[in-house]
């Protein structure tokens, strides 16, 4: 199996379901981190608080497998 890492310039390109499944997985036994949630990061981008003009240009990494069966991992980057 091969993997693809792509960079996207908006969290909206990943989508809430896929992002939250990776960033805050319900069954991982980890504490929920609101600062990694899709809602929080999307609010930063849509409010234009985290955009290139403020020095916080979104450039998120997304890991997918070769058959595009879904997002396997995400890394929020600004």
KAFEN-V944380 format. One record per residue. N is the residue number from 0. RES is the residue in one small letter. PHI is phi in degrees with one decimal (NA if undefined). Layout:
# KAFEN-V944380
N:RES:PHI, N:RES:PHI
This chain:
# KAFEN-V944380
0:x:NA, 1:x:-113.2, 2:x:-124.1, 3:x:-125.5, 4:x:-112.0, 5:x:-125.6, 6:x:-108.3, 7:x:-124.3, 8:x:-100.0, 9:x:-157.3, 10:x:-64.2, 11:x:-61.0, 12:x:-69.0, 13:x:-89.1, 14:x:94.6, 15:x:-63.1, 16:x:-62.8, 17:x:-66.0, 18:x:-62.2, 19:x:-66.2, 20:x:-63.3, 21:x:-91.2, 22:x:-76.9, 23:x:-140.3, 24:x:-63.4, 25:x:-65.2, 26:x:-101.4, 27:x:-87.7, 28:x:74.8, 29:x:-101.3, 30:x:-67.1, 31:x:-66.4, 32:x:-112.5, 33:x:-63.9, 34:x:-78.2, 35:x:-103.3, 36:x:-69.8, 37:x:-58.4, 38:x:-58.5, 39:x:-66.8, 40:x:-67.4, 41:x:-65.0, 42:x:-62.2, 43:x:-61.7, 44:x:-75.2, 45:x:-71.6, 46:x:-82.1, 47:x:64.9, 48:x:-79.5, 49:x:-118.0, 50:x:-138.4, 51:x:-55.5, 52:x:-63.8, 53:x:-99.7, 54:x:88.0, 55:x:-123.4, 56:x:-70.6, 57:x:-65.1, 58:x:-155.6, 59:x:-83.9, 60:x:-99.7, 61:x:-128.9, 62:x:-102.2, 63:x:-128.6, 64:x:-91.8, 65:x:-62.2, 66:x:-92.9, 67:x:56.1, 68:x:-72.2, 69:x:150.0, 70:x:-80.9, 71:x:-97.7, 72:x:-166.1, 73:x:-138.8, 74:x:-133.4, 75:x:-75.7, 76:x:-138.5, 77:x:-135.4
